[in-house]
Amino acid sequence: MQVELLYHTPDPERAIATAARLCYAPVGAKELMETMPPERVASVLSTIMAGGHFSTLEHASYTFAIDGVSRALTHQLVRHRLASFNQQSQRYVKFKEGIEVIKPDTIAKNEKANALFDSAMQVAEQAYADLVELGIPAEDARFVLPNAAETKIVVTMNVRELLHFFELRCCKRAQWEIRELACKMLDLVRPSAPFVFKRAGAPCVSGPCREGKMTCGDPYPAAE
């Protein structure tokens, strides 16, 4: 899995604080953005995060390039509706050199399961190649491709949605592949907005577990 932060709102914490401060300021957003002292930015951010005034977080966004993940992962990812996605198309891209697949460790570490998996992938790959060779359009031949098929996707989320995404997908009960993705994304965004993302992650990072009887029983260390 490769995850790269392509770009983000310049000085995201200042942008968020500016949007929040504008509600009560006699001057415009441009002046606030340029003149608000750092300590005032920190104060406004503290009020926002403590008070739950999260609409202001929507004024900063991040865009990621994600490669080497499975279609099983992206089927979960696109359920986060307050985000923008562009994914490599199986309709227009023909996989003439074969299909790359993502193999779970639980399968790779089991000799019998590994052989079954490889056999199934070979059958799917050959069926796809044969269908294309028969003149079947790629958009129809792709119906035989597995959830394991490797894909690439560009994702943009605003900060509010990122915090929600991290709550759900950094949790140890999340599916392993999307949890790995979420943790990598969190590592990438923290340096540019350390205050906003200080307590980001699974709910147990900042408070009690919300999973009830479904809890993993192994919480992350609490954020300071």
Disulfide bonds with the S-S distance in Angstrom:
none
